[in-house]
Amino acid sequence: MQITIRVTGLLTEYFPAGKGILPVFLTAPSTVQEILRQIKVNSELVMTVVVNGQRRDLSYTPQDGEEIVLISPLAGG
């Protein structure tokens, strides 16, 4: 099963070469929280999870082919 993770803001620092897109291959259904652990992203940096245009929480289990967008809190001053 494959999903795609797209990130914004501070989260891009956790992805290869600063790109905001990462394909993830899963051997079993996993929640967004479990996927974040697998790819070594701190879930506290995620403010909003959007899957196929709908807001979801960290307990959501994505289906094959879905795109997950992770939005980090806005920073600055």
Buried (B, 14 or more C-beta within 10 A) or exposed (E): BEBBBBBBBEBBEBBEEEEBEBEBEBEEEBBBBBBBEEEEBEBEBBEEBBBEEEEBEEEBBBEEEBBBBBBBEEEEE
